[in-house]
């Protein structure tokens, strides 16, 4: 089932969207916004693709509105934000203890403002690629509209209270999990609850990717997602 359109949107307080929307209730504001978008589009059901924190939003929406979801593609997904010890241990294996300490320091320090977020992200970006291409990194930075407020809320509030493990059986739509083999933010401890709890789930691991398999192995990712969409009823 191919969708007649693909919609990418900036969440409230992110990107080009309004920066004065009160973020509250963990993911409540963003889930409500996504449902309003579905209604505005006149779509009875949606296939949601979420990456990293976006996968958490997609699962929050799906567990609350299972009848509105035709399928899920979750890249570096998780059911609860409790896997950091395992992620750090894996990161130390991949990047070394000294480099991972740099990441830990950067990731645990709230951004002072949007410019500070940009500077920190530029330092952290190489951790998220198996082989970072400076031109690709520069392009990502140029396209990004940074929001320190959304980052601090997302990590400090929304992610801290995120836990959909008990509600995963309610998501009866097919789910495709995509992980990069070199992504320390997708350790076994993050993936296993999804594999155990989702009724219709499959995992595809991209051997030549880290956190961005849709960039590092774009052709395979596009083909895989296309086949997944075609198989949906």
PyMOL commands that set and color helices and strands:
alter all, ss='L'
color gray80, all
select helices_A, chain A and resi 28-41+53-64+66-68+84-95+97-107+114-128+134-143+148-158+165-170+188-197+213-216+218-231
alter helices_A, ss='H'
color red, helices_A
select strands_A, chain A and resi 46-51+69-75+174-180+201-206
alter strands_A, ss='S'
color yellow, strands_A
deselect
rebuild
show_as cartoon
